[in-house]
Amino acid sequence: MPHRGFRPSSSEQASAYAVAASELLEVLWGRGQESAAPGTVSPSQLRALLVIERQEGTNLRALGEALGSSAPSVSRLCDRMEAMGLLQRAPSPTSRREVELRLSLRGRALLEEYRALRAAELNAVLERMAPADLAALTDGLAAFHAAASERLSPRRDTDASPLRGDVADSA
């Protein structure tokens, strides 16, 4: 891993470090998820909840596009989450053929629990960093967030708050 004063010489090298960091985040987040109450959600359900939170009132088609999943898979996923009390379906006020998806209070509480567990794991790592390294990481992550948000949602206003601005924030 890089040392103090490290400057990536190419986007490929930066990408390699980002991949390595994301793998470590997966491990840390997995530890946080294992700390959650038993019988909670699968990773695919968690991603779906994050998309629905970001795009409150979205429909099954848009959720499928965001997840890269087929309509039948998304419908079954939503069936399970609705049965668990994590989301609510309601007829769209603009189209009789569409159904809107919204998080239930339980779904919102679950996302907050996951975020708290993940934050605890991340804070334990960040507290080990020197202040200058932490500041550089913060600047780099802000720039990465802006670029990723633009790539994932080119029609969206990229001046939105970085906190919970897109699925990448938590998933």
C-alpha positions, -999 to 999 in steps of 0.1 A, spaced: 0 0 0 11 36 -5 33 55 19 32 91 29 38 115 0 27 88 -25 14 102 -58 -2 78 -82 16 80 -116 -14 68 -136 -51 62 -134 -44 25 -136 -23 27 -105 -49 48 -87 -75 23 -98 -55 -6 -84 -53 11 -50 -90 19 -51 -98 -17 -58 -76 -28 -29 -93 -3 -6 -127 -13 -18 -119 -50 -10 -109 -39 25 -141 -19 28 -160 -50 19 -144 -69 47 -150 -40 72 -186 -36 61 -191 -74 63 -180 -72 99 -205 -45 105 -232 -64 88 -225 -95 108 -230 -73 139 -265 -65 128 -295 -82 142 -300 -118 130 -323 -123 101 -316 -90 84 -312 -84 47 -290 -99 20 -265 -77 1 -289 -75 -29 -318 -64 -6 -295 -38 10 -286 -24 -24 -322 -22 -34 -331 -4 -2 -304 21 -8 -317 27 -44 -352 31 -31 -341 55 -4 -322 76 -30 -351 75 -55 -381 75 -32 -412 66 -53 -392 48 -79 -408 20 -99 -398 -16 -105 -383 -8 -140 -361 20 -126 -350 -2 -97 -341 -30 -120 -320 -6 -142 -302 7 -111 -295 -28 -99 -287 -43 -133 -314 -69 -127 -343 -83 -147 -379 -73 -140 -389 -107 -126 -359 -108 -102 -366 -73 -90 -403 -81 -85 -394 -112 -64 -368 -91 -45 -395 -65 -37 -420 -92 -27 -395 -105 -1 -387 -70 12 -424 -60 14 -431 -93 33 -403 -83 57 -419 -49 63 -390 -30 47 -408 -13 18 -442 -3 7 -458 -5 -27 -484 20 -38 -501 28 -71 -485 56 -90 -506 88 -90 -494 94 -126 -498 60 -142 -522 31 -134 -497 6 -147 -469 16 -124 -463 9 -88 -442 33 -66 -417 19 -41 -411 36 -8 -392 26 23 -412 17 54 -401 31 88 -386 -3 95 -366 -1 62 -353 33 71 -343 21 106 -325 -8 91 -304 14 68 -295 37 97 -284 6 118 -262 -6 89 -247 29 85 -239 31 122 -223 -3 122 -202 5 91 -192 39 104 -179 23 136 -157 -1 116 -145 28 94 -138 51 123 -117 25 139 -94 25 108 -95 63 102 -85 70 138 -52 52 130 -44 77 103 -22 108 106 -42 141 103 -26 151 70 -33 117 55 -69 118 67 -73 153 51 -58 140 18 -81 110 19 -111 133 25 -102 155 -5 -96 125 -27 -128 108 -17 -148 140 -23 -133 142 -58 -140 105 -64 -176 109 -52 -182 137 -76 -168 118 -106 -187 86 -97 -219 105 -92 -216 121 -126 -208 88 -142 -237 70 -125 -263 97 -129 -253 121 -157 -287 138 -157 -287 144 -119 -275 176 -103 -240 168 -91 -240 197 -67 -261 177 -43 -248 169 -8 -223 141 -8 -240 125 21 -264 98 10 -264 114 -24 -262 81 -43 -261 44 -38 -223 43 -38 -224 61 -4 -234 30 15 -235 0 -8 
